[in-house]
Amino acid sequence: MAYKRTAPDAPGGPIQSYGGEQAKEESHREEPERAFEETLSGSEAQLRAALQRAEANYTQLERTKSQLRAIIDASQEAMLFLSPGGRPLKVNTRFTDFFGLDDTTVLSQSPVELTALLQGLFVEAALLDRLPDRKTAGRERIFHELQVREKPVRREYDFASLPVMNVDHTYIGRLYVWHDLTEERQVDRMKSEFVSMVSHELRTPLTAIKGYIDLLLAGDTVGELTELQREFLLITQNNARRLASLVNDLLDLTAIESGRVELQRKPLDINLLIRDVLPSFRPAWDARRQTFILHLPDPPPIVLGDSRRVTQILSNLLSNAHKYTPDEGRIDLTVEMAEPVARVKISDSGIGLSTEEQARLFTRFYRACNAITEAGGGTGLGLVITRALVEMHGGEIKVVSEPGQGSTFSFTLPLAQILEPAMLPAEDPAG
């Protein structure tokens, strides 16, 4: 096939060639512009989508914040949140309801002004003297105290201060919480007064019942009793004593809880006090062939305490050890020096206590479920009273026990001084 060549000067030849090159050049220039426009358009679409997501997230965040705020405001406790430096950051509605201070007033206070403002609300607020706590060592501590407000009406609050940590365990401030206890404490007082009144009313007829039973058993007033009559009277006497013990425990507990018990503390020879308590228990130990071992230090520790109440503590713990130790078992009483306190330990080879029982041991009216407790009776108040009395003396009480391995109860009393050997009382040969 033959091809026809176009001459350079042929009409339309060069023009057609130039137009094609120009179109190509224009096409090359338009491609980056179109790509840029497409990229810009895609970026704008992505930006709009990102903005929409951010707006949705912000809306969700605001909704969550509003919900959290509503939840906090619905709380029955007044709350105040402080920064690590002690500046107020947040308060809830209940705070305003309790103390009549709006959030604008509170949040405008400096740390020093805030502390003074809070202290002015309460009769005594010893804990607020240490707040806000800026020391690193105190950041993890949780504080509690009772705070009382007299005006405009008397209100009682359980005040708590606790640290707030971020998700990465960074300390971000402290939360202060006031729980209104006024009604609860009023109900407790009414209950205590009722129990005290009933107990007092029961004591009088019980005294008469016990007295007449003792007269009948003596045999001098009504003549000789038959064996059956004596058996019935002994059962009645035993139950009257148990009821009297319950009444006395209830009166003690209500007096302690209402703050009517005042300790008459003075220096006491703990060794001598223990020796005075023991004779009343020896007949019971002998009847069950229980072995009692006494370990006393020399010189004796001199503790600061109320002799009547310390005797009550010892008697309650020795009574428990005797009651829950089987026949031919062993009971040890040990006194140790552990300055600035003396520690008294009473150990037994009795039935022991499980972890669950130990957790409830100092609860009112609680008694472990076993055959010995059911047969031995008791009010379930002895250990509650004992712990309260120990703590009133500034000591602490502990228990170590395992089922079937016996128990060890220990309590501490603050030391007053140590007597010189020459000042010790003469040793009782009878022990």
Secondary structure, DSSP 8 states (H G I E B T S, - for coil): -------TTSTTHHHHHHHHHHHHHHHHHHHHHHHHHHHHHHHHHHHHHHHHHHHHHHHHHHHHHHHHHHHHHH-SSEEEEE-TTS-EEEE-HHHHHHH---HHHHHT--HHHHHHHHHTTSS--GGGGG-S---GGGTT--EEEEEEE-SSS-EEEEEEEEEEE-TTS-EEEEEEEEEE-HHHHHHHHHHHHHHHHHHHHHHHHHHHHHHHHHHHHH-TTT----HHHHHHHHHHHHHHHHHHHHHHHHHHHHHHHTT------EEEEHHHHHHHHGGGTHHHHHHTT-EEEEE--SS-EEEEE-HHHHHHHHHHHHHHHHHTS-TT-EEEEEEEEETTEEEEEEEE-S----HHHHHTTTSTT----SHHHHHH---S-HHHHHHHHHHHTT--EEEEE-TTS-EEEEEEEEEEEE--GGGS----TT-
